[in-house]
Amino acid sequence: MTVSSPTLKDLTSRGLVYAPGVWDGLTARLAEQAGFSALCASGFAVSAALGLPDAELYTQTENLQAVRTIRESSKLPLVADIDTGYGNAVNAARTAAKFADAGVGGMFMEDQVSPKSCPICVGDPVDLISVDEATGKIRAVRDSIPDEVLLIARTDARGDEAIRRAQAYVEAGADMIMPVTKTFATVEEWQRCHEAVGVPLMATLTASTWTERDFTPEILDQIGVRLALLPTQVLMAATGAAQQALRRLAAGEAPAQVSADALQHHEFVELIGFPEVEAKQNKYLPAKQDR
């Protein structure tokens, strides 16, 4: 009998889950091999992989393709960033259904006006849609996806307005609430939000923000966070390493000297799965002398 893997909803019901931000098959494979139990298809990273800032410049199709690629490389539960749903409630429902069909275990949608802006990259304030429009989109998405898929409502509002919106989003069908890093300024405000909404929270521990610095596992448990995203740490580390290597090569440093600090070829070959492919070739293809 085949034992099914736990869903994202199962995992978060048992306790705190960390999900690193990934954007392609390689980063998904690396995160799984590192020992994580869940992944996040980071919109910031997916956009950056296309050479674009996180300003909803990529399309629903491009985002969905990234999610499908990640799912092909790892079967870990995946939470996806569906931005604003790419339109009104009807558009958002279609978007959510497509992401659910792609196998995501959860998705988060924000209440910004489309096209959205990354709140930690732009000045204040960001423009929000009305509560009525936002709750309509949440209801539409909830009706279009299976019950086991977590619907996480993000709000870019601040303070008391964020809590009022969060309560309305839960009433509309959200399973979790996602305040952004600018929503609240203190741990106590996060805790008050959790007490007011009565559902778990999702936090983004974005690199170089106060949540990354202050939100220890103990604090996350205290404020009711069950899903903690690490959306940009891998992206920043990989970009820094690639930038340094390219600069050294462009400056005339010997390729062998630059690559000495990197993963060795045989290590990468094994990591990426060549032994598994070779085993299948030996099993299913004719012997080489017969080809």
Kinemage of the C-alpha trace (Angstrom):
@kinemage 1
@onewidth
@group {chain A} dominant
@subgroup {mainchain}
@vectorlist {calphas} color= white
{ca met a 1} P 0.000 0.000 0.000
{ca thr a 2} L 1.326 3.440 -0.983
{ca val a 3} L 1.648 5.905 1.871
{ca ser a 4} L 0.837 9.450 0.781
{ca ser a 5} L 3.102 12.301 1.770
{ca pro a 6} L 1.790 14.847 4.280
{ca thr a 7} L 0.121 17.902 2.808
{ca leu a 8} L 1.127 21.433 3.688
{ca lys a 9} L -2.039 21.656 5.773
{ca asp a 10} L -1.003 18.493 7.649
{ca leu a 11} L 2.491 19.814 8.317
{ca thr a 12} L 1.382 23.203 9.575
{ca ser a 13} L -1.229 21.628 11.837
{ca arg a 14} L 1.582 19.806 13.658
{ca gly a 15} L 3.785 22.838 14.314
{ca leu a 16} L 6.054 25.436 12.752
{ca val a 17} L 7.219 24.791 9.183
{ca tyr a 18} L 10.060 26.667 7.474
{ca ala a 19} L 9.887 26.966 3.683
{ca pro a 20} L 12.855 28.383 1.733
{ca gly a 21} L 12.256 30.444 -1.372
{ca val a 22} L 13.083 28.552 -4.574
{ca trp a 23} L 12.567 29.500 -8.199
{ca asp a 24} L 13.583 26.579 -10.412
{ca gly a 25} L 14.276 22.863 -10.447
{ca leu a 26} L 17.849 23.162 -9.198
{ca thr a 27} L 17.011 25.255 -6.133
{ca ala a 28} L 14.048 22.984 -5.371
{ca arg a 29} L 16.309 19.917 -5.498
{ca leu a 30} L 18.927 21.617 -3.320
{ca ala a 31} L 16.353 22.603 -0.695
{ca glu a 32} L 14.925 19.091 -0.533
{ca gln a 33} L 18.397 17.558 -0.224
{ca ala a 34} L 19.195 20.029 2.547
{ca gly a 35} L 16.378 18.556 4.616
{ca phe a 36} L 13.505 21.053 4.391
{ca ser a 37} L 9.977 19.677 4.619
{ca ala a 38} L 8.294 22.333 2.443
{ca leu a 39} L 9.147 24.863 -0.253
{ca cys a 40} L 7.996 28.311 -1.312
{ca ala a 41} L 7.890 29.409 -4.944
{ca ser a 42} L 9.061 32.911 -4.069
{ca gly a 43} L 7.548 35.532 -6.356
{ca phe a 44} L 10.510 37.807 -5.637
{ca ala a 45} L 12.910 35.065 -6.741
{ca val a 46} L 10.824 33.880 -9.714
{ca ser a 47} L 10.744 37.467 -10.955
{ca ala a 48} L 14.473 37.941 -10.342
{ca ala a 49} L 15.231 34.743 -12.288
{ca leu a 50} L 13.593 36.443 -15.283
{ca gly a 51} L 15.787 39.491 -14.746
{ca leu a 52} L 12.873 41.537 -13.414
{ca pro a 53} L 12.026 43.333 -10.158
{ca asp a 54} L 9.155 42.058 -8.027
{ca ala a 55} L 6.526 44.411 -9.470
{ca glu a 56} L 4.143 41.885 -11.094
{ca leu a 57} L 5.880 42.351 -14.440
{ca tyr a 58} L 5.890 38.636 -15.172
{ca thr a 59} L 2.661 36.985 -16.253
{ca gln a 60} L 0.492 34.350 -14.629
{ca thr a 61} L 1.770 31.905 -17.257
{ca glu a 62} L 5.430 32.575 -16.416
{ca asn a 63} L 4.769 32.187 -12.688
{ca leu a 64} L 2.797 28.998 -13.265
{ca gln a 65} L 5.573 27.535 -15.420
{ca ala a 66} L 8.088 28.157 -12.629
{ca val a 67} L 5.789 26.356 -10.189
{ca arg a 68} L 5.409 23.390 -12.525
{ca thr a 69} L 9.183 23.155 -12.946
{ca ile a 70} L 9.658 23.180 -9.176
{ca arg a 71} L 7.033 20.465 -8.751
{ca glu a 72} L 8.741 18.287 -11.361
{ca ser a 73} L 11.990 18.455 -9.385
{ca ser a 74} L 10.603 18.021 -5.867
{ca lys a 75} L 7.477 16.491 -4.396
{ca leu a 76} L 7.757 18.477 -1.169
{ca pro a 77} L 4.651 20.477 -0.276
{ca leu a 78} L 4.860 23.802 -2.075
{ca val a 79} L 3.326 27.181 -1.264
{ca ala a 80} L 2.994 29.531 -4.236
{ca asp a 81} L 2.828 33.299 -4.530
{ca ile a 82} L -0.087 34.186 -6.820
{ca asp a 83} L 0.403 37.937 -6.374
{ca thr a 84} L -2.952 39.703 -6.825
{ca gly a 85} L -4.517 36.787 -8.681
{ca tyr a 86} L -3.854 38.668 -11.929
{ca gly a 87} L -7.165 40.467 -12.118
{ca asn a 88} L -10.550 40.583 -10.441
{ca ala a 89} L -12.268 37.826 -8.465
{ca val a 90} L -13.075 35.793 -11.563
{ca asn a 91} L -9.489 36.054 -12.834
{ca ala a 92} L -8.145 35.162 -9.389
{ca ala a 93} L -10.354 32.076 -9.203
{ca arg a 94} L -9.021 30.832 -12.543
{ca thr a 95} L -5.445 31.567 -11.471
{ca ala a 96} L -5.894 29.687 -8.193
{ca ala a 97} L -7.441 26.680 -9.923
{ca lys a 98} L -4.479 26.453 -12.293
{ca phe a 99} L -1.980 26.586 -9.444
{ca ala a 100} L -3.931 23.946 -7.521
{ca asp a 101} L -3.919 21.740 -10.633
{ca ala a 102} L -0.137 22.201 -10.766
{ca gly a 103} L 0.072 20.537 -7.347
{ca val a 104} L 0.689 23.352 -4.885
{ca gly a 105} L -0.226 22.732 -1.256
{ca gly a 106} L -0.953 26.360 -0.509
{ca met a 107} L -1.041 29.793 -2.105
{ca phe a 108} L -1.009 33.355 -0.899
{ca met a 109} L -2.755 36.316 -2.501
{ca glu a 110} L -2.416 39.952 -1.566
{ca asp a 111} L -4.794 42.874 -1.294
{ca gln a 112} L -2.764 45.374 -3.302
{ca val a 113} L -3.982 47.089 -6.440
{ca ser a 114} L -2.621 45.338 -9.524
{ca pro a 115} L 0.144 45.601 -10.602
{ca lys a 116} L 1.513 45.078 -7.091
{ca ser a 117} L 4.731 46.464 -5.646
{ca cys a 118} L 7.151 44.803 -3.254
{ca pro a 119} L 6.587 46.795 -0.035
{ca ile a 120} L 10.202 46.540 1.111
{ca cys a 121} L 11.476 47.854 -2.233
{ca val a 122} L 9.248 50.923 -2.692
{ca gly a 123} L 8.186 53.887 -0.626
{ca asp a 124} L 4.972 54.093 1.359
{ca pro a 125} L 2.158 53.674 0.967
{ca val a 126} L 1.214 50.894 -1.445
{ca asp a 127} L -2.276 51.087 -2.928
{ca leu a 128} L -4.830 48.575 -1.631
{ca ile a 129} L -8.125 47.398 -3.075
{ca ser a 130} L -11.257 47.796 -0.969
{ca val a 131} L -12.147 45.240 1.678
{ca asp a 132} L -15.266 44.272 -0.307
{ca glu a 133} L -13.217 43.591 -3.429
{ca ala a 134} L -10.571 41.693 -1.467
{ca thr a 135} L -13.078 39.471 0.328
{ca gly a 136} L -14.833 38.759 -2.957
{ca lys a 137} L -11.556 37.553 -4.433
{ca ile a 138} L -10.889 35.370 -1.399
{ca arg a 139} L -14.352 33.791 -1.614
{ca ala a 140} L -13.887 33.144 -5.319
{ca val a 141} L -10.492 31.526 -4.811
{ca arg a 142} L -11.722 29.419 -1.898
{ca asp a 143} L -14.559 28.092 -4.046
{ca ser a 144} L -12.155 27.174 -6.864
{ca ile a 145} L -9.551 25.117 -4.988
{ca pro a 146} L -9.708 21.877 -2.965
{ca asp a 147} L -10.187 22.085 0.793
{ca glu a 148} L -6.743 20.610 1.457
{ca val a 149} L -5.019 23.513 -0.336
{ca leu a 150} L -4.194 26.283 2.116
{ca leu a 151} L -5.516 29.708 1.167
{ca ile a 152} L -3.338 32.382 2.756
{ca ala a 153} L -4.568 35.972 2.624
{ca arg a 154} L -1.851 38.599 2.622
{ca thr a 155} L -2.484 42.162 3.728
{ca asp a 156} L -0.273 45.168 3.131
{ca ala a 157} L -2.365 47.349 5.436
{ca arg a 158} L -0.950 48.634 8.723
{ca gly a 159} L -1.917 48.375 12.373
{ca asp a 160} L -5.606 48.251 13.283
{ca glu a 161} L -6.659 48.423 9.630
{ca ala a 162} L -4.612 45.284 8.945
{ca ile a 163} L -6.365 43.446 11.762
{ca arg a 164} L -9.805 44.534 10.529
{ca arg a 165} L -8.945 43.311 7.060
{ca ala a 166} L -7.502 40.066 8.371
{ca gln a 167} L -10.697 39.315 10.290
{ca ala a 168} L -12.758 39.927 7.156
{ca tyr a 169} L -10.443 37.706 5.096
{ca val a 170} L -10.810 34.822 7.550
{ca glu a 171} L -14.593 35.201 7.449
{ca ala a 172} L -14.368 35.049 3.641
{ca gly a 173} L -12.509 31.728 3.757
{ca ala a 174} L -8.793 32.316 4.353
{ca asp a 175} L -7.028 29.536 6.284
{ca met a 176} L -4.089 31.730 7.289
{ca ile a 177} L -3.228 35.405 7.420
{ca met a 178} L 0.028 36.805 6.085
{ca pro a 179} L 1.049 40.200 7.430
{ca val a 180} L 3.999 41.634 5.497
{ca thr a 181} L 7.146 42.883 7.208
{ca lys a 182} L 5.799 46.456 7.335
{ca thr a 183} L 2.321 45.519 8.595
{ca phe a 184} L 3.330 45.561 12.256
{ca ala a 185} L 6.334 47.011 14.063
{ca thr a 186} L 6.402 44.802 17.158
{ca val a 187} L 6.025 41.196 18.234
{ca glu a 188} L 3.116 42.267 20.445
{ca glu a 189} L 1.180 43.545 17.417
{ca trp a 190} L 1.674 40.227 15.652
{ca gln a 191} L 0.390 38.426 18.721
{ca arg a 192} L -2.650 40.723 18.886
{ca cys a 193} L -3.389 39.964 15.244
{ca his a 194} L -3.253 36.225 15.873
{ca glu a 195} L -5.598 36.525 18.837
{ca ala a 196} L -8.012 38.660 16.812
{ca val a 197} L -8.246 36.414 13.738
{ca gly a 198} L -8.231 33.006 15.441
{ca val a 199} L -6.278 31.264 12.666
{ca pro a 200} L -2.535 30.647 12.206
{ca leu a 201} L -0.314 33.300 10.669
{ca met a 202} L 2.327 33.053 7.976
{ca ala a 203} L 5.459 35.178 8.308
{ca thr a 204} L 8.059 36.136 5.737
{ca leu a 205} L 11.544 36.260 7.229
{ca thr a 206} L 12.841 38.335 4.340
{ca ala a 207} L 16.597 38.912 4.304
{ca ser a 208} L 17.706 42.125 6.041
{ca thr a 209} L 14.336 42.815 7.667
{ca trp a 210} L 13.391 42.981 11.336
{ca thr a 211} L 11.363 39.769 11.110
{ca glu a 212} L 14.422 37.836 9.936
{ca arg a 213} L 16.391 39.208 12.871
{ca asp a 214} L 13.809 38.988 15.674
{ca phe a 215} L 11.522 36.076 14.849
{ca thr a 216} L 13.149 33.131 16.591
{ca pro a 217} L 11.312 29.780 16.645
{ca glu a 218} L 10.106 30.624 20.157
{ca ile a 219} L 8.720 33.996 19.065
{ca leu a 220} L 7.072 32.483 16.000
{ca asp a 221} L 5.330 29.947 18.221
{ca gln a 222} L 4.259 32.682 20.630
{ca ile a 223} L 2.609 34.786 17.909
{ca gly a 224} L 0.845 31.883 16.218
{ca val a 225} L 2.982 31.512 13.087
{ca arg a 226} L 2.800 28.033 11.584
{ca leu a 227} L 4.452 28.739 8.229
{ca ala a 228} L 7.657 30.796 8.068
{ca leu a 229} L 9.004 31.663 4.645
{ca leu a 230} L 12.672 32.277 3.896
{ca pro a 231} L 11.934 33.967 0.575
{ca thr a 232} L 15.208 35.659 -0.381
{ca gln a 233} L 18.064 34.070 1.581
{ca val a 234} L 18.941 31.462 -1.071
{ca leu a 235} L 18.542 34.003 -3.867
{ca met a 236} L 20.886 36.494 -2.218
{ca ala a 237} L 23.476 33.832 -1.418
{ca ala a 238} L 23.429 32.356 -4.925
{ca thr a 239} L 23.517 35.779 -6.581
{ca gly a 240} L 26.430 36.917 -4.441
{ca ala a 241} L 28.441 33.799 -5.232
{ca ala a 242} L 27.710 34.033 -8.964
{ca gln a 243} L 28.480 37.754 -9.045
{ca gln a 244} L 31.841 37.216 -7.356
{ca ala a 245} L 32.819 34.351 -9.666
{ca leu a 246} L 31.874 36.295 -12.793
{ca arg a 247} L 33.801 39.358 -11.668
{ca arg a 248} L 36.884 37.254 -11.030
{ca leu a 249} L 36.610 35.586 -14.444
{ca ala a 250} L 36.006 38.931 -16.186
{ca ala a 251} L 39.080 40.335 -14.443
{ca gly a 252} L 41.214 37.615 -16.048
{ca glu a 253} L 41.544 35.184 -13.164
{ca ala a 254} L 42.200 31.626 -14.335
{ca pro a 255} L 38.979 29.592 -14.604
{ca ala a 256} L 40.554 26.727 -12.694
{ca gln a 257} L 41.370 29.050 -9.817
{ca val a 258} L 37.827 30.463 -9.672
{ca ser a 259} L 36.182 27.033 -9.846
{ca ala a 260} L 38.366 25.718 -7.038
{ca asp a 261} L 36.087 27.478 -4.548
{ca ala a 262} L 32.908 26.054 -6.097
{ca leu a 263} L 31.203 22.694 -6.060
{ca gln a 264} L 33.353 20.153 -7.862
{ca his a 265} L 32.112 18.738 -11.164
{ca his a 266} L 31.663 15.197 -9.865
{ca glu a 267} L 29.740 16.524 -6.861
{ca phe a 268} L 27.381 18.496 -9.089
{ca val a 269} L 26.870 15.556 -11.443
{ca glu a 270} L 25.766 13.414 -8.528
{ca leu a 271} L 23.616 16.151 -7.005
{ca ile a 272} L 21.715 16.834 -10.211
{ca gly a 273} L 20.805 13.168 -10.653
{ca phe a 274} L 23.060 11.737 -13.332
{ca pro a 275} L 23.512 8.402 -11.492
{ca glu a 276} L 19.736 7.869 -11.475
{ca val a 277} L 19.488 8.651 -15.197
{ca glu a 278} L 22.394 6.324 -15.978
{ca ala a 279} L 20.727 3.536 -13.982
{ca lys a 280} L 17.544 3.953 -16.046
{ca gln a 281} L 19.551 3.968 -19.271
{ca asn a 282} L 21.230 0.715 -18.296
{ca lys a 283} L 17.869 -0.808 -17.377
{ca tyr a 284} L 15.800 0.233 -20.383
{ca leu a 285} L 18.139 0.984 -23.306
{ca pro a 286} L 19.936 -1.606 -25.421
{ca ala a 287} L 23.494 -2.385 -24.448
{ca lys a 288} L 25.918 0.158 -25.936
{ca gln a 289} L 27.494 -2.404 -28.245
{ca asp a 290} L 24.014 -3.113 -29.650
{ca arg a 291} L 23.198 0.511 -30.468
